[in-house]
């Protein structure tokens, strides 16, 4: 794929070392764009100065929500290298979302090339402070300028970059999770496994409830029986129960997380038995009561590994591991981030140099 590059003539001031980097607030000098038109396919791949996108008020993305997005990161190595983490997996997951949402797919190699190119152009924006990274947001929006409930015939693929600090301001401190018992996010047969805005707007009402009660995230139950654990709003969820690592199975209503997949591989290599299966909230309560619920942690691109110190379900508040980070959770975080930042060897071939 040929990609033209037009560099900005008015570069922005880059954040200084030690400067606070709130997640998703600061954007780099450039963005990647590529257009799609029915009959022509994807075309005009280009890197251009970061700017607003002009769309018709009738653009279909506004009215029918046909859009997909992804999330991955670039990391600054100890010698200044720029690293990506399993970008091919993001490309494959993007196409899974695209197929569900009737959006044209993008060849995996083209997706990865686009990410590498825009990161290379703005590599000086990759922060070097401990725990920081360059967040990468690829997305596709439907642009047909007329109303009608059917797939668009034109799209824009865009990638923007944002230097970011830790996802949670508290850093690697255990968070409180609100188990939602009123609203549901997704059901099997729906779009729960796709990375699309509709899944996230469906989560806002419960997220607001959780915030108002002092909790960081919402843990969703299944949309049918409302008893089986699914995922947290911004991450997958894992439980260490009686020495085993248990996580909800990928069943069509939760996101197939790339960090989740990586963490399960690490757990197995650490010697832990892993189970991907249904797990009910009642099972969690029983494990808490009999002392076998040892650790709880979330996994996701933004937070990497997020220890959970408290779970609230209805009127029950469960404190996990005395509210402190668990030994396995810490080891997983240190190992995965060590691979991502190039601090330790990568025996899996996950780290990709730009």
C-alpha positions as CSV (number, residue, x, y, z in Angstrom):
1,X,0.0,0.0,0.0
2,X,1.4,3.4,-1.0
3,X,1.0,6.1,1.7
4,X,1.6,9.7,0.9
5,X,2.9,11.9,3.8
6,X,2.3,15.6,4.2
7,X,4.0,17.0,7.3
8,X,2.6,19.9,9.3
9,X,4.1,23.3,8.9
10,X,2.9,24.4,12.3
11,X,4.0,21.7,14.8
12,X,2.4,21.8,18.3
13,X,4.3,22.0,21.5
14,X,5.0,18.5,22.8
15,X,4.4,17.7,26.4
16,X,7.5,17.9,28.6
17,X,9.0,15.1,30.6
18,X,7.1,14.8,33.9
19,X,4.1,16.6,32.5
20,X,0.7,15.1,33.4
21,X,-0.9,13.3,30.5
22,X,-4.6,12.7,31.0
23,X,-5.9,9.9,28.9
24,X,-7.2,10.9,25.5
25,X,-6.9,14.7,25.9
26,X,-3.7,15.6,23.9
27,X,-3.2,14.7,20.2
28,X,-0.2,14.6,18.0
29,X,0.6,16.6,14.9
30,X,-0.6,14.2,12.3
31,X,-3.3,11.6,11.5
32,X,-3.7,8.8,9.0
33,X,-6.7,8.9,6.5
34,X,-7.9,6.5,3.9
35,X,-11.2,6.6,1.9
36,X,-13.5,3.9,0.7
37,X,-16.0,4.1,-2.1
38,X,-18.1,1.2,-3.4
39,X,-16.7,0.0,-6.7
40,X,-13.3,1.4,-6.0
41,X,-12.4,0.0,-2.6
42,X,-10.0,1.5,-0.1
43,X,-7.9,4.3,-1.7
44,X,-5.8,7.4,-1.1
45,X,-3.9,6.3,2.0
46,X,-2.2,9.4,3.5
47,X,-0.7,11.0,6.5
48,X,-1.8,14.6,6.9
49,X,-1.7,17.3,9.6
50,X,-4.1,16.7,12.4
51,X,-7.3,18.6,11.7
52,X,-11.1,18.5,11.9
53,X,-13.0,16.2,9.6
54,X,-15.9,17.8,7.6
55,X,-19.0,15.7,7.2
56,X,-22.5,16.3,6.0
57,X,-25.1,16.5,8.8
58,X,-26.8,13.6,6.8
59,X,-23.7,11.4,7.1
60,X,-24.9,8.0,8.1
61,X,-22.6,7.6,11.0
62,X,-24.6,10.2,12.9
63,X,-28.0,8.6,12.4
64,X,-27.4,4.8,12.3
65,X,-24.1,4.4,14.3
66,X,-22.2,2.5,11.6
67,X,-18.7,2.9,13.0
68,X,-15.8,0.8,14.4
69,X,-12.8,1.7,16.5
70,X,-9.7,0.0,17.9
71,X,-7.2,0.8,20.5
72,X,-3.5,0.0,20.9
73,X,-0.3,1.6,22.1
74,X,3.2,2.5,21.1
75,X,5.9,2.4,23.7
76,X,9.3,4.1,24.1
77,X,12.1,1.6,24.6
78,X,15.1,2.2,26.9
79,X,17.3,3.2,23.9
80,X,14.6,5.3,22.2
81,X,13.1,2.5,20.1
82,X,9.4,2.7,19.2
83,X,7.4,-0.5,20.0
84,X,4.0,-1.8,19.2
85,X,2.3,-4.7,20.9
86,X,0.6,-7.4,18.7
87,X,-0.8,-4.9,16.2
88,X,-1.8,-7.8,13.9
89,X,-4.3,-8.9,16.5
90,X,-5.9,-5.4,16.5
91,X,-6.1,-5.6,12.7
92,X,-7.9,-9.0,12.9
93,X,-10.2,-7.9,15.6
94,X,-11.0,-4.7,13.6
95,X,-12.1,-6.9,10.7
96,X,-14.3,-9.0,13.0
97,X,-16.0,-5.8,14.0
98,X,-16.2,-4.6,10.4
99,X,-17.8,-7.8,9.2
100,X,-20.5,-7.6,12.0
101,X,-21.2,-3.9,11.2
102,X,-21.3,-4.3,7.4
103,X,-18.1,-2.2,7.0
104,X,-15.6,-3.1,4.4
105,X,-12.6,-5.0,5.8
106,X,-9.0,-3.8,5.6
107,X,-6.2,-6.2,4.8
108,X,-4.3,-7.0,8.0
109,X,-1.0,-6.0,6.5
110,X,-2.4,-2.6,5.3
111,X,-3.9,-1.9,8.8
112,X,-0.5,-2.7,10.4
113,X,1.4,-0.6,7.8
114,X,-0.9,2.3,8.4
115,X,-0.3,2.1,12.2
116,X,3.4,1.8,11.8
117,X,3.6,4.8,9.4
118,X,1.7,7.3,11.5
119,X,3.6,6.2,14.6
120,X,6.9,6.6,12.7
121,X,5.9,10.1,11.6
122,X,5.0,11.2,15.1
123,X,7.5,9.0,17.0
124,X,8.9,12.0,18.8
125,X,5.5,12.3,20.6
126,X,6.0,8.9,22.3
127,X,6.5,9.8,26.0
128,X,9.4,8.3,27.9
129,X,8.3,8.7,31.6
130,X,7.5,5.5,33.5
131,X,4.1,4.1,32.8
132,X,3.4,6.4,29.8
133,X,2.7,5.5,26.2
134,X,1.3,6.8,22.9
135,X,-2.3,5.7,22.6
136,X,-3.4,4.8,19.0
137,X,-7.0,5.1,18.0
138,X,-7.9,3.7,14.6
139,X,-11.6,4.1,13.6
140,X,-13.9,3.9,10.6
141,X,-17.0,5.9,10.1
142,X,-19.8,5.7,7.5
143,X,-20.0,8.9,5.4
144,X,-22.9,8.5,2.9
145,X,-24.8,11.8,3.0
146,X,-28.4,10.5,3.0
147,X,-30.8,8.9,5.3
148,X,-31.8,5.2,5.1
149,X,-31.2,2.2,7.2
150,X,-28.7,0.2,5.1
151,X,-24.9,0.0,4.9
152,X,-23.1,3.0,3.7
153,X,-21.3,2.9,0.4
154,X,-18.5,5.3,1.5
155,X,-16.3,5.4,4.6
156,X,-13.3,7.1,6.1
157,X,-10.6,5.1,8.0
158,X,-8.7,7.4,10.4
159,X,-5.9,6.9,12.9
160,X,-5.2,9.5,15.6
161,X,-2.5,9.4,18.3
162,X,-2.6,10.6,21.9
163,X,0.3,10.6,24.4
164,X,-1.1,9.3,27.7
165,X,-0.2,8.5,31.2
166,X,-1.8,5.9,33.3
167,X,-5.4,5.1,32.5
168,X,-6.3,5.4,36.2
169,X,-5.0,8.4,38.0
170,X,-4.4,6.2,41.1
171,X,-2.0,4.1,39.0
172,X,-1.7,0.4,39.9
173,X,-3.9,0.7,43.0
174,X,-6.9,-1.6,43.4
175,X,-10.1,-0.1,42.1
176,X,-13.7,-0.5,43.1
177,X,-16.0,-2.3,40.7
178,X,-19.8,-1.9,40.6
179,X,-21.6,-5.1,39.5
180,X,-24.6,-3.8,37.5
181,X,-27.9,-5.5,38.4
182,X,-30.4,-3.2,36.5
183,X,-29.1,-2.4,33.1
184,X,-27.5,-4.7,30.5
185,X,-24.9,-3.9,27.9
186,X,-25.2,-6.7,25.3
187,X,-26.7,-10.0,24.5
188,X,-25.4,-13.0,22.4
189,X,-26.4,-12.5,18.8
190,X,-26.0,-8.7,19.2
191,X,-22.9,-6.6,18.7
192,X,-21.3,-7.1,22.1
193,X,-18.1,-8.6,20.6
194,X,-17.6,-5.8,18.2
195,X,-15.6,-2.7,19.1
196,X,-18.2,0.0,18.3
197,X,-19.6,3.1,20.0
198,X,-23.0,1.5,20.5
199,X,-21.7,-0.8,23.1
200,X,-20.2,2.1,25.0
201,X,-23.1,4.4,24.9
202,X,-25.2,1.5,26.3
203,X,-22.9,1.5,29.3
204,X,-23.0,5.2,30.3
205,X,-26.1,5.1,32.5
206,X,-24.7,2.4,34.7
207,X,-21.2,3.9,34.6
208,X,-22.8,7.2,35.9
209,X,-24.4,5.2,38.8
210,X,-21.1,3.6,39.6
211,X,-19.2,6.9,39.6
212,X,-21.8,8.6,41.8
213,X,-21.3,5.8,44.3
214,X,-17.5,6.0,44.3
215,X,-16.7,3.1,42.0
216,X,-14.3,3.2,39.0
217,X,-16.0,0.8,36.6
218,X,-19.0,-1.3,36.0
219,X,-19.0,-5.1,35.8
220,X,-21.7,-6.4,33.5
221,X,-23.8,-9.5,33.9
222,X,-25.3,-11.4,31.0
223,X,-28.3,-9.8,29.3
224,X,-30.6,-12.9,29.6
225,X,-30.4,-14.4,33.1
226,X,-28.5,-11.5,34.6
227,X,-26.4,-13.8,36.7
228,X,-23.3,-14.6,34.7
229,X,-20.2,-12.4,34.7
230,X,-19.4,-10.8,31.3
231,X,-16.8,-8.0,31.3
232,X,-16.0,-4.6,32.8
233,X,-16.8,-1.5,30.7
234,X,-13.2,-0.8,29.7
235,X,-11.6,-4.3,30.1
236,X,-12.1,-8.0,30.4
237,X,-12.1,-9.5,33.9
238,X,-10.2,-12.5,35.6
239,X,-10.6,-14.2,38.9
240,X,-8.0,-16.2,40.9
241,X,-10.2,-18.8,42.7
242,X,-8.5,-21.5,44.7
243,X,-5.3,-21.2,42.7
244,X,-7.0,-21.3,39.3
245,X,-7.5,-18.4,36.8
246,X,-11.1,-18.2,35.7
247,X,-12.4,-15.7,33.1
248,X,-15.7,-15.6,31.2
249,X,-15.6,-17.5,27.9
250,X,-15.8,-15.5,24.7
251,X,-19.4,-16.2,23.8
252,X,-20.4,-13.4,21.3
253,X,-21.4,-10.8,23.8
254,X,-18.0,-9.7,25.2
255,X,-15.0,-8.3,23.5
256,X,-12.2,-10.7,22.6
257,X,-9.4,-8.8,24.4
258,X,-5.9,-8.9,23.1
259,X,-4.5,-8.2,26.6
260,X,-6.8,-10.9,27.9
261,X,-5.4,-13.4,25.5
262,X,-1.8,-12.4,26.4
263,X,-2.5,-12.6,30.1
264,X,-4.0,-16.1,29.9
265,X,-0.9,-17.2,28.0
266,X,1.3,-15.8,30.7
267,X,-0.7,-17.4,33.4
268,X,-0.4,-20.8,31.8
269,X,3.4,-20.3,31.4
270,X,3.6,-19.3,35.1
271,X,2.1,-22.8,35.9
272,X,-1.5,-21.8,36.6
273,X,-4.5,-23.7,35.3
274,X,-6.8,-21.4,33.3
275,X,-10.5,-21.8,32.7
276,X,-12.6,-19.9,30.2
277,X,-16.2,-20.6,31.2
278,X,-19.4,-19.3,32.6
279,X,-19.0,-17.9,36.1
280,X,-22.0,-16.6,38.0
281,X,-22.1,-13.8,40.5
282,X,-23.4,-16.3,43.0
283,X,-20.2,-18.4,42.5
284,X,-18.1,-15.3,43.2
285,X,-20.0,-14.6,46.4
286,X,-19.6,-18.2,47.5
287,X,-15.8,-18.1,46.8
288,X,-15.6,-14.9,48.8
289,X,-17.5,-16.4,51.7
290,X,-15.3,-19.6,51.8
291,X,-12.0,-17.7,51.3
292,X,-11.1,-19.1,47.9
293,X,-11.5,-15.8,45.9
294,X,-7.9,-14.8,46.1
295,X,-7.4,-12.1,43.4
296,X,-9.5,-10.1,40.9
297,X,-8.0,-8.1,38.0
298,X,-9.1,-6.5,34.8
299,X,-7.2,-6.7,31.5
300,X,-7.2,-4.2,28.7
301,X,-5.1,-2.0,26.4
302,X,-5.7,1.2,28.2
303,X,-5.1,0.0,31.8
304,X,-3.0,-3.1,30.9
305,X,-3.7,-5.0,34.2
306,X,-6.0,-3.3,36.8
307,X,-6.2,-4.9,40.3
308,X,-9.7,-4.9,41.8
309,X,-9.9,-4.4,45.5
310,X,-13.6,-4.1,46.0
311,X,-16.7,-5.5,44.3
312,X,-20.2,-4.3,45.0
313,X,-23.3,-6.4,44.1
314,X,-26.7,-5.1,45.3
315,X,-26.2,-4.4,49.0
316,X,-23.1,-6.6,49.3
317,X,-19.6,-5.2,49.2
318,X,-16.8,-7.7,48.9
319,X,-13.2,-6.7,49.7
320,X,-10.7,-8.7,47.7
321,X,-7.3,-9.5,49.2
322,X,-7.6,-7.0,52.0
323,X,-8.0,-4.3,49.3
324,X,-4.3,-4.7,48.2
325,X,-2.8,-5.8,44.9
326,X,-2.3,-9.5,44.6
327,X,1.0,-11.2,44.0
328,X,0.0,-12.7,40.7
329,X,-1.6,-9.4,39.5
330,X,1.6,-7.6,40.2
331,X,3.7,-10.2,38.4
332,X,1.4,-10.2,35.3
333,X,1.6,-6.4,35.2
334,X,5.4,-6.3,35.5
335,X,5.9,-9.0,32.9
336,X,3.5,-7.7,30.3
337,X,4.6,-4.1,30.6
338,X,8.2,-5.3,30.7
339,X,7.7,-6.9,27.3
340,X,5.8,-3.9,25.9
341,X,8.5,-1.4,26.9
342,X,11.4,-3.6,25.9
343,X,12.6,-4.0,29.5
344,X,12.6,-7.8,29.4
345,X,12.9,-10.5,26.7
346,X,9.9,-11.2,24.5
347,X,9.8,-15.0,23.9
348,X,6.4,-14.7,22.2
349,X,7.2,-12.4,19.4
350,X,4.6,-9.9,20.6
351,X,6.7,-6.8,20.5
352,X,7.0,-5.1,17.1
353,X,9.6,-2.4,16.4
354,X,8.5,0.5,14.3
